Amino acid sequence: MMNMIYVLVVLSLILVIVAVWAIHWAINKNQFDDLDSPAYSILEDDTPADRYQRRQQKEQQQNQSKAQSETTSKEDK
């Protein structure tokens, strides 16, 4: 009977460590930054083509910002 208590204590400690790690990871990855917008996204009339187009535009913007930062870093040298 005592052996089972030791096993349960160890398992509960592991569970707590995993939960703390998951919360820490979520906070560091900014998962809690915008809690309101996803609730409104269900109301938008959005087709898969619209989502694809937005994704392409976002990738282009990211590529442009990367290129600008690279040229800025080269100019600084």
Stockholm file with secondary structure:
# STOCKHOLM 1.0

chainA/1-77         MMNMIYVLVVLSLILVIVAVWAIHWAINKNQFDDLDSPAYSILEDDTPADRYQRRQQKEQQQNQSKAQSETTSKEDK
#=GR chainA/1-77 SS CHHHHHHHHHHHHHHHHHHHHHHHHHHHTTTTSCSSHHHHHTTSCCCHHHHHHHHHHHHHHHHHHHHHHHHHHHHHC
#=GC SS_cons        CHHHHHHHHHHHHHHHHHHHHHHHHHHHTTTTSCSSHHHHHTTSCCCHHHHHHHHHHHHHHHHHHHHHHHHHHHHHC
//
